[in-house]
Amino acid sequence: MIIAKTIAELQEAKKSLRQAQGTRGSIGFVPTMGALHQGHLSLLQQARKENAHLIVSIFVNPTQFLEGEDLDAYPRRDEADKKICERSGVDILFMPDIDSMYEKDELCIGAPALRGYVLEGEKRPGHFDGMLQVVMKLLNLSSASKAYFGKKDAQQLALVSQMVKNYFMDVEIIPCDIVRDENGLALSSRNVYLDAQQKQRALALSRSLKQATKMVMSGELNVETIKKEMRHVLDEVDEVEYVAIVDRAFNDLKEVEIGNSIILVAAWVGKPRLIDNLWI
């Protein structure tokens, strides 16, 4: 595995990789902010299986953190992450610093006026601008044929897909299923902030989605009725930020549309803000 810390090193590593393997086969790319867990590992495994080459980035992107959020405290485990990547068959691990990725005065990408400012975008204004900015940079730098994103960040996935479409980028965005622990908690790097009691209370998020599933399977499609029952299940969390049911384009729904709906929840449990969702 080659570790590249500058853009020049990344470009040289890609060149060396292709020369050594004697092919210009597809490049799979997995962008991360590090603190890798089993959810990330599932992305790496799928990308490794489907491509001739695999590039992973680890970069805690400052432009997608709002003032007062956990940029400085965000979990960083570089040495452990390197080992995980090596064992997963990663060809190139790109670990740039901020100066490599950003100039002092540069062009900006703005999230769409509607889909970019609802739910996560409403609660974290400007977050998606920074996310899209860095993802575009990383997709261009990686020369990826396919890039892999988890469905847990459903709105992020939708906006990245829209960016690729709107800017005619030659890369396929691959959605990957949510990975959960043995109790059903969606895996997240921020779960390290939870103590044992908080982890139990955090399971209310996945239980609320299970309740929604039961209701839909029994024929209940009214969005407000489902959301009301979900909020009852979420009584254990410290604060519910939102419960929403939207279509795949993030438009509000009055009734669940089978095959075109996402049920989403965001809540605070102790220090971390957790999100989860269910695609129906």
C-alpha positions in Angstrom: 0.0 0.0 0.0 1.3 3.5 -0.9 0.6 6.3 1.5 0.3 9.7 -0.3 0.2 12.9 1.8 0.4 15.4 -1.0 -1.3 15.8 -4.4 2.0 15.3 -6.2 2.5 12.0 -4.2 -1.0 10.9 -5.1 -0.5 11.5 -8.8 2.8 9.7 -8.8 1.3 6.8 -6.8 -1.5 6.4 -9.4 1.1 6.4 -12.2 3.3 3.8 -10.4 0.3 1.6 -9.7 -0.8 1.5 -13.3 2.7 0.8 -14.5 3.2 -2.0 -12.0 -0.1 -3.7 -12.8 0.1 -3.1 -16.5 -3.5 -2.1 -16.8 -5.7 0.9 -16.8 -8.6 -0.8 -15.1 -11.3 0.8 -13.1 -10.5 2.8 -9.9 -12.7 2.4 -6.9 -12.6 5.3 -4.4 -13.8 5.5 -0.8 -13.6 9.0 0.8 -13.6 9.0 4.6 -12.7 11.2 7.6 -10.9 8.3 9.3 -11.7 6.6 12.6 -12.6 3.6 10.4 -15.2 1.1 11.6 -17.0 -1.9 10.2 -19.2 0.4 8.2 -16.2 1.8 6.3 -14.8 -1.7 6.0 -17.9 -2.8 4.1 -17.4 0.1 1.6 -13.7 -0.9 1.2 -14.6 -4.6 0.6 -17.2 -3.8 -2.0 -14.9 -1.3 -3.8 -12.1 -3.8 -3.7 -14.3 -6.5 -5.2 -15.6 -4.3 -8.0 -12.5 -2.5 -9.2 -8.9 -3.2 -10.4 -7.5 -0.5 -8.1 -8.7 0.9 -4.8 -8.0 4.4 -3.4 -9.1 5.6 0.0 -8.8 9.1 1.4 -8.7 10.1 5.1 -9.3 13.8 5.5 -11.2 15.6 8.3 -12.6 18.4 6.2 -12.9 21.7 8.1 -15.3 23.4 5.7 -18.2 21.0 6.5 -18.0 21.7 10.3 -20.0 24.6 11.7 -18.8 26.8 14.4 -19.1 25.0 17.8 -19.1 21.5 16.2 -16.6 18.8 17.0 -13.8 19.5 14.4 -11.0 19.6 16.9 -12.4 16.6 18.9 -13.4 14.5 15.9 -11.9 11.0 16.5 -8.6 10.5 14.8 -6.8 7.1 14.7 -4.4 7.3 11.8 -2.2 4.4 12.7 -5.1 2.0 13.2 -6.7 3.3 10.0 -3.5 2.6 8.0 -3.5 -1.0 9.2 -7.2 -1.4 8.4 -6.6 -0.1 4.9 -3.6 -2.3 4.3 -5.4 -5.4 5.4 -8.4 -4.5 3.2 -6.2 -4.4 0.0 -6.1 -0.6 -0.4 -3.6 0.3 -3.1 -3.3 4.0 -2.3 -4.2 5.8 1.0 -4.4 9.5 0.5 -3.9 11.5 3.7 -3.6 15.2 2.8 -3.3 18.1 5.1 -5.5 21.2 4.9 -3.0 23.3 3.0 -2.8 20.7 0.3 -6.6 20.8 -0.2 -7.4 24.5 0.2 -6.2 27.9 -0.9 -7.0 31.0 1.0 -9.3 32.4 -1.7 -10.9 29.8 -3.9 -14.0 29.0 -5.8 -16.9 27.6 -3.8 -19.6 25.1 -4.6 -23.1 25.8 -3.2 -25.6 23.2 -2.2 -28.9 23.4 -4.1 -31.3 26.0 -2.7 -34.0 23.5 -1.8 -32.6 20.0 -1.1 -29.5 21.5 0.4 -31.3 23.4 3.1 -33.8 21.0 4.5 -33.2 18.4 7.3 -29.5 18.2 7.8 -29.1 21.4 5.7 -31.6 23.3 7.8 -29.9 22.3 11.1 -26.4 22.7 9.8 -26.5 25.6 7.3 -23.3 25.6 5.1 -22.4 22.0 6.0 -23.3 20.7 2.5 -21.4 23.5 0.8 -18.2 22.3 2.4 -19.0 18.6 1.9 -19.7 19.0 -1.8 -16.6 21.2 -2.2 -14.2 18.6 -0.8 -15.9 15.6 -2.4 -15.6 17.2 -5.8 -11.9 17.8 -5.2 -11.4 14.2 -4.0 -13.3 12.7 -6.9 -11.2 14.7 -9.4 -7.9 13.8 -7.6 -8.7 10.1 -7.4 -9.7 9.8 -11.1 -12.3 7.3 -9.8 -14.5 5.2 -12.0 -16.7 4.4 -9.1 -17.0 6.1 -5.7 -18.7 4.4 -2.7 -20.9 6.2 -0.1 -23.0 4.8 2.7 -26.8 5.2 2.8 -26.6 6.4 6.4 -25.8 9.9 5.2 -28.7 9.7 2.9 -28.9 13.5 2.1 -25.2 13.6 1.5 -25.5 10.7 -0.9 -28.3 12.4 -2.8 -26.5 15.7 -3.1 -23.2 14.1 -4.2 -25.2 12.2 -6.9 -26.8 15.4 -8.0 -23.4 17.2 -8.2 -22.0 14.4 -10.4 -25.1 14.7 -12.6 -25.2 18.5 -12.8 -21.4 18.9 -13.4 -21.3 16.0 -15.9 -18.6 14.2 -13.9 -17.4 10.9 -15.2 -17.8 8.8 -12.1 -20.5 6.4 -10.9 -21.7 6.9 -7.3 -22.4 3.6 -5.6 -24.8 3.6 -2.6 -24.0 1.1 0.1 -26.2 -0.3 2.8 -26.1 0.9 6.4 -24.0 -1.4 8.7 -25.3 -1.9 12.3 -23.9 -3.4 15.4 -25.4 -6.5 17.0 -28.1 -4.5 18.7 -29.1 -2.5 15.7 -27.2 0.8 16.3 -26.0 2.3 13.0 -22.3 2.4 13.0 -20.7 5.9 13.2 -17.3 7.2 14.2 -19.0 9.4 16.7 -20.4 6.3 18.6 -17.1 6.3 20.5 -18.5 9.3 22.5 -21.3 7.1 23.9 -21.0 5.3 27.2 -22.7 2.0 27.8 -26.0 3.6 29.1 -26.1 6.1 26.2 -25.6 3.3 23.7 -28.7 1.6 25.1 -30.7 4.8 24.8 -29.3 5.4 21.3 -31.0 2.2 20.1 -34.3 4.2 20.2 -33.3 5.6 16.8 -33.3 2.1 15.1 -36.3 1.0 17.2 -38.3 4.0 15.8 -37.4 2.9 12.3 -38.5 -0.6 13.1 -41.8 0.7 14.4 -42.2 2.6 11.1 -41.5 -0.6 9.2 -44.1 -2.5 11.1 -46.7 0.2 10.4 -46.0 0.3 6.7 -46.0 -3.5 6.4 -49.4 -3.5 8.2 -50.7 -1.0 5.6 -50.3 2.3 7.4 -48.9 4.9 4.9 -50.0 8.2 6.5 -46.8 10.1 7.1 -48.0 12.1 10.2 -49.4 9.0 11.9 -46.1 7.1 11.4 -44.0 10.1 12.6 -46.1 10.4 15.7 -45.5 6.8 16.7 -41.8 7.2 16.0 -41.6 10.1 18.3 -43.1 8.0 21.1 -40.3 5.5 20.6 -37.7 8.3 20.7 -38.7 9.4 24.2 -35.4 7.9 25.5 -33.1 10.2 23.7 -32.1 13.6 25.0 -33.5 15.6 22.1 -35.1 14.7 18.8 -33.9 17.1 16.1 -36.2 15.8 13.4 -38.3 12.9 12.2 -39.0 13.1 8.5 -40.4 11.0 5.7 -39.5 12.1 2.2 -39.1 10.7 -1.3 -35.7 9.9 -2.8 -35.5 13.5 -4.1 -36.1 14.8 -0.5 -39.5 16.2 -1.2 -42.0 15.9 1.6 -44.7 13.3 1.4 -48.2 12.9 2.8 -48.1 9.2 2.3 -45.3 6.7 2.1 -44.5 5.7 -1.5 -43.2 2.1 -1.5 -39.9 2.0 -3.4 -39.4 5.8 -3.3 -39.3 6.8 0.3 -36.7 7.4 3.0 -37.6 7.7 6.7 -35.0 9.7 8.6 -34.3 10.6 12.2 -31.7 12.8 13.9 -31.3 13.0 17.7 -28.9 13.9 20.5 -27.8 11.2 22.9 -25.3 12.7 25.4 -22.6 14.5 23.5 -23.0 13.1 19.9 -25.7 14.0 17.4 -26.8 10.7 15.8 -28.6 10.1 12.5 -30.3 7.0 11.1 -32.7 6.2 8.3 -34.6 3.5 6.5 -35.1 3.2 2.7 -38.5 1.9 1.8 
